[in-house]
Amino acid sequence: VTKNDRSWRRKIRLLFVGYKRNKMLCKKDRILLRKCRIKHVKGIFAMGGFILELKIPEYYNMTQDIDRHAADRDKVAIRWENERGEKRTLTYSELKDRSDALAKGLLKSGMSKGDRIMILLPRVPEAYIAYMAALKAGLIVLPCSEMLMPSDIRYRMEHAEVKGVIADSALTGRVDEAAKGYSGLKLRVVRGEKSGGWEPIENL
């Protein structure tokens, strides 16, 4: 079964799912599964004379599977609309370019691979850019709800040893309060209105 043979990939996936749930299989497929010996040896499945090799890369970053769509510069990645009817559209190409730039900015601002970064953003396009940028920079992401209070934020900061925060302008006050007496925080990035001690996300 080749990588690009989608019909067989789907068929095998359905067989495995059906094998576990005993659903989604016709009588012929159930008989096939009973007759076949399913083996897993070093990432290779043998089923009814077909070989499916699962190639697991040594290094993998999920952003690679998003960035590959950027070749089509007009392909839309995000369609966003808020409760006021305001709309924004972001293509895969824009998503890649902006996340690449932010990833470089985070590293230039003192973050290093393996550092923890807290992201406190609502569901806006910048949130997806921030998550992708952090992953591209090799950072460990702490996704956090905008409903967190200062005590909740402080708890997460201390236990995760957070070194950076990307937050919405509406939440910077809570982060500032939570960070009082905490010396581990090296970088504060804000989306929206500028605030003292915070670097605007578009400047990175």
Salt bridges, closest charged atoms under 4 A:
ASP29 OD2 - LYS11 NZ 3.07
ASP65 OD1 - ARG68 NE 3.64
ASP67 OD2 - LYS136 NZ 2.87
GLU83 OE2 - ARG84 NH1 3.58
GLU86 OE1 - ARG84 NH2 3.14
ASP97 OD2 - ARG73 NH2 3.72
ASP100 OD2 - LYS96 NZ 2.85
ASP100 OD1 - LYS136 NZ 2.60
ASP115 OD1 - LYS163 NZ 3.46
GLU126 OE2 - ARG88 NH2 2.88
GLU126 OE2 - ARG98 NH2 3.88
GLU126 OE1 - ARG191 NE 3.63
GLU158 OE2 - ARG154 NE 2.74
ASP168 OD1 - ARG191 NH1 2.73
ASP176 OD1 - ARG188 NH1 2.53
